[in-house]
């Protein structure tokens, strides 16, 4: 190859998609979500309440709806919509630039997946299972780790929508600073 050939050869695009280590974080969060829900069912299933500090307590609640227990009875529809959302978010993450927005989207996808697992495994019919909630602050609806991930991701995306995105550096831009 001549120097002229290398100058006109296309530059490789920067790597897209979130790093593999982030997917391990997803797996850990999903396991943590499911383990804490199993703990809540086993430890709090008799109706007991564990006071933690201030208004924070652990109390088992089965949520057959969606956020704030709205939509009770629509479990299969909620599960289908959540599954579609997760697929769209994961596809986006595979092409995304690893940044704060990607972390926020990943949090939403992890949380939705955790609650879909409940709907699939805790009911007597397809997507009819209730979601296990157990974190009770007594001034907010009872929630779980998956719900917290969804909420944190959504709040982060809302806040980030007010922050201008930096343009990606041009692939053909050359460093003009002297060494």
C-alpha positions in Angstrom: 0.0 0.0 0.0 1.3 3.4 -0.9 1.0 6.4 1.4 -1.7 7.8 -0.9 -3.7 4.5 -0.5 -3.5 4.7 3.3 -4.6 8.4 3.3 -7.7 7.6 1.3 -8.5 4.3 3.2 -11.6 4.6 5.3 -10.9 5.1 9.0 -12.4 2.5 11.3 -15.4 3.9 13.2 -15.1 4.1 17.0 -16.4 1.0 18.8 -20.1 1.2 19.4 -22.1 -0.6 22.0 -21.7 -0.7 25.8 -18.7 -2.6 27.1 -19.0 -6.2 28.0 -18.3 -5.5 31.7 -21.6 -3.5 31.7 -23.5 -6.6 30.7 -22.0 -8.4 33.7 -23.3 -5.5 35.8 -26.8 -6.2 34.3 -26.5 -9.8 35.3 -25.5 -9.0 38.8 -28.4 -6.5 39.2 -30.9 -9.1 37.9 -29.6 -11.7 40.3 -29.7 -9.2 43.2 -33.2 -8.2 42.3 -34.4 -11.8 42.2 -32.6 -12.9 45.3 -34.0 -10.0 47.3 -37.5 -10.7 46.1 -37.1 -14.4 47.1 -35.8 -13.3 50.5 -38.8 -11.0 50.9 -41.3 -13.7 50.0 -39.7 -16.2 52.4 -39.0 -13.7 55.3 -42.0 -11.4 55.0 -44.6 -13.9 53.6 -46.2 -14.3 57.0 -47.2 -10.6 57.1 -44.3 -9.5 59.3 -42.7 -6.1 58.8 -39.1 -5.3 59.5 -38.4 -1.7 60.6 -35.1 -0.4 59.3 -34.6 3.2 60.1 -37.0 6.2 60.2 -39.9 5.5 57.9 -38.0 2.8 56.0 -39.3 -0.7 56.5 -39.5 -4.0 54.6 -43.1 -5.1 54.0 -44.2 -7.7 51.4 -46.7 -6.5 48.7 -47.7 -8.3 45.5 -48.3 -5.8 42.7 -50.5 -7.2 39.9 -50.5 -3.9 38.0 -47.7 -1.6 36.9 -46.2 1.6 38.6 -48.1 2.6 41.7 -50.3 -0.6 41.3 -52.2 1.0 38.4 -53.6 -1.3 35.7 -54.3 -4.2 37.9 -55.6 -7.1 35.8 -53.6 -6.1 32.7 -50.6 -8.2 33.6 -50.2 -9.9 30.2 -50.5 -6.6 28.3 -48.1 -4.9 30.7 -45.6 -7.8 30.3 -45.8 -7.7 26.5 -45.3 -4.0 26.4 -42.4 -4.2 28.9 -40.8 -7.0 26.8 -41.0 -4.9 23.6 -39.5 -2.0 25.5 -36.6 -4.2 26.8 -35.9 -5.5 23.3 -35.8 -2.0 21.8 -33.6 -0.7 24.6 -31.1 -3.6 24.3 -30.9 -3.2 20.5 -30.2 0.5 21.1 -27.6 -0.3 23.7 -25.8 -2.6 21.3 -25.2 0.5 19.1 -24.9 3.2 21.7 -21.9 5.1 22.8 -21.0 4.1 26.3 -22.0 7.2 28.3 -24.3 8.3 31.1 -27.3 8.0 28.8 -26.5 4.4 28.1 -26.2 3.7 31.8 -29.6 5.2 32.3 -31.2 3.2 29.5 -29.5 0.1 30.8 -31.0 0.7 34.3 -34.5 0.9 32.8 -33.9 -2.3 30.8 -32.6 -4.2 33.9 -35.5 -3.1 36.0 -38.1 -4.0 33.4 -36.5 -7.4 32.9 -36.5 -8.1 36.7 -40.2 -7.4 36.8 -40.9 -9.4 33.7 -39.2 -12.3 35.4 -41.7 -12.0 38.2 -44.7 -11.9 35.9 -43.4 -15.0 34.1 -42.5 -17.1 37.2 -44.9 -16.1 40.0 -48.3 -16.6 38.4 -50.7 -19.3 37.3 -50.8 -18.1 33.7 -48.6 -16.5 31.1 -47.5 -13.1 32.4 -50.1 -13.2 35.1 -47.7 -13.3 38.0 -47.5 -10.4 40.5 -44.4 -8.4 41.0 -42.9 -8.7 44.4 -42.4 -5.3 46.1 -41.0 -5.0 49.6 -39.1 -1.7 50.2 -41.6 0.6 52.0 -40.7 4.2 52.9 -44.4 4.8 53.9 -44.6 8.0 51.9 -44.1 6.4 48.4 -45.5 3.2 46.9 -43.8 0.0 48.0 -41.1 -0.9 45.5 -38.2 -3.3 44.7 -34.7 -3.1 43.3 -36.0 -3.4 39.7 -38.4 -0.5 40.3 -35.6 1.6 41.8 -33.4 0.9 38.7 -36.3 1.9 36.4 -36.9 5.1 38.4 -33.3 6.1 38.6 -32.8 5.5 34.9 -35.9 7.5 34.0 -35.0 10.4 36.2 -31.4 10.4 34.8 -32.8 10.5 31.2 -35.1 13.4 32.1 -32.2 15.3 33.7 -29.9 14.5 30.8 -32.5 15.7 28.3 -31.7 19.2 29.6 -27.9 18.7 29.1 -26.6 19.4 25.6 -24.9 16.4 24.1 -21.3 16.9 22.9 -20.9 16.2 19.2 -18.9 13.1 18.5 -15.4 13.8 17.2 -15.1 13.6 13.5 -13.4 10.5 12.3 -11.2 12.5 9.8 -10.3 15.2 12.2 -6.5 15.5 12.8 -4.8 16.6 15.9 -3.5 20.1 15.1 -1.7 20.6 18.4 2.1 20.4 18.4 3.8 17.8 20.5 
